[in-house]
């Protein structure tokens, strides 16, 4: 099949790139080498697909939108947590093989696919949105754009879980039972900052959701493909609310008298 | 006889297949009715193709222009669909969409706001007034995340990364589904009193598409093989603006929102060619010149829309014509230019990045193009199928009792062409209706036992590819099918080419029976591709056969051999069903009658 561009008579340079792809399952695995013909504009996911179509039909990989919108194709490319669909080949060093391996903070299922179900369980643990009564008879509310800008930023999250992958509390210390990770600290923050929400999740953040474990190394922010200010705009404000509610003497006094 | 122990058996009142906007909305509604609900997603929860929707959801709330209302929306939808739509569905949709949008807000969605703090609405092709509630250009993400986050607390059971391969039936009624999980390759049987199909589209039947690997027409094929009818399958929407370069992203969607925000289309000569061809039905709704078009974009209520905001079928054809005539861009598209608005507004760069953030990043990262200062190259891409399961307009039930369908997999709302923004609203309006009526059905009917022999036979067929040492490569067959559909059943169609496509499809069907799979059943994409292939072949055949029999050009179908609209063809929908001998039977079904009240609405809005 001729590529559409070559049909138009446009010459495209091709080079051969060596890939080292992790193949394996729950019991272990190893890197396998593949050579891929790479043309201009290709991303890592294209190369994986090419390997899958021509050399390894059973190579397991998750992907959907191929446009950085669904957050399915998370992996570690040359050791860095990235979306495969948004990593261009020409942005990687040309002089050495490209390694692709699954996210290492989650149990392996097969090849590049990991078991991320823990994330879905954590989300269910967080108290859902609870709006105040509608402002108007038709069931709508009045909200100003400037009051929702921050919440909209946090709601850009595509749930790729790269922030969870890179967070050392999960990756190195395996605190999965006590700490919900940056994704869900941010999810909580988006709910807490929602102008209509009336629920209180601050005590949960401090206790079972373990916000105290985060020591603001900002690794999560660095890998976020949506460029969300996870640490500055979500986690730190939540930490401040926890401090205000639990450690500020005046607030504590006030809490005793506040009707709940 | 009972099922072997290797099968994992589940039992629900309502089983929803598909977890995009329609499936989740149906599941929420059915759960609210107090029945036990299961939802099957082919991918992880929240990754369905809904997430790709960009521009917004159409609902005549009148927040930006108070002249809007359900009647205008209804008339716009019917006009856009060239009057082949089911008017009952178009009415439900226009009347109920505003309540569905407000409901999303009540569940936590955060739409962009007007200056006075209401939900902001934007312009889109074919909509007379600014009507699309939106969140920048990531409205689909907001919709699916809102439904997901609300849904997981409503008691539904979610099955992630599982694929249904067949519906099960007994006594003419649907009583469950058979499928497998990707992770281990185990077989599952879901017993259910009612089933809602919400599986989305068929884009993967074509080479150039905005759809992901999931868009293989599973629900269309499941319904067809279970005895339901497929309607309007000839109408496949080629979205006018997909990326054309680099090759690896060819087909990726460029939102119509770019044009809604003032983006214009130009050919290689710099001409705004859309002014050259305005269809009669829209002549008094289109700007006379560029200046009036810009005033419309800025919200001048006395101005008419720029021709770039005509319906998608028309814009796609105009682009195709420019490219064929040799006036295209270097990589075989045309130019889409939003950067030009710097002549009109200060800080245009920041404005564009705020209004179209994902487009900005998509082009910057994948094509190395800065859309705030450079032109984009775009061309048509297979985006959406108007056709699907023929359902009752009030209940979304198919002709198979207990089988419902909603969203892209269902037919009726959009007729011959869908308006942008009418899909997200379709999902929630008809997802709700399907969920409600499926729950009602489940309460009124008792469960029917499944037949183990039926399950055993269907399972055996699935496992055959593993037994072959040598055979066909499923990826190769899929790729050849995509080429055939793209080249022979694409934007411009002729009888001869489509007959050739049918020949190829018949040949590929035979070869697909001889697919060989390496490896084992755990997360094996080769096996999954082989299974999806069956659905794609069924869907492709129904598209080609329906298109051959509609001997006219209307909406999304353009026939080079019948280039005009034919009044004689305005009276029927094409319907495919599986005949007793297993072959596909295509017939013409008279349009449903339209109530006098609705007819007068259309007349009034002309």
Interface residues (C-beta under 8 A of the other chain):
Chain A: X1 X3 X4 X5 X7 X8 X10 X12 X25 X39 X40 X41 X42 X43 X46 X52 X53 X57 X58 X59 X60 X61 X62 X63 X64 X65 X66 X67 X68 X69 X70 X71 X72 X86 X88 X109 X110 X111 X113 X115 X116 X117 X120 X123 X124 X128 X129 X131 X134 X138 X139 X140 X141 X142 X143 X144 X145 X148 X151 X152 X155 X156 X158 X159 X191 X194 X197
Chain B: X43 X44 X45 X46 X47 X48 X49 X51 X52 X99 X102 X103 X105 X106 X107 X108 X110 X112 X113 X115 X116 X117 X118 X119 X135 X136 X138 X140 X141 X142 X145 X149 X150 X152 X153 X160 X183 X208 X212 X213 X214 X244 X245 X246 X247 X248 X249 X250 X252 X253 X330 X331 X332 X358 X361 X362 X365 X366 X367 X473 X474 X475 X479 X483 X517 X518 X519 X520 X522 X523 X524 X525 X526 X527 X529
